[in-house]
Amino acid sequence: MENMDDIILTVGDIQRIFHCGKNQAYEIVRMEGFPVMRIGRAYYIYKSAFLKWLEQNKDKELIK
């Protein structure tokens, strides 16, 4: 089995990937169509679903 760190992203990972602050990272994960699952107050993103979402949205302005 793979290391869970290799397949699951967190909001902190989204911050690092997009070089943005915490509030903007939460804005991204709450966007309609973003591949996130929520357990309690925590957000988790499958890396494979995130990469697919990223490819599908590569030419879009998502946040102004």
Secondary structure, DSSP 8 states (H G I E B T S, - for coil): ---HHHHEE-HHHHHHHHT--HHHHHHHHTSTT---EEETTEEEEEHHHHHHHHHHTTTS----
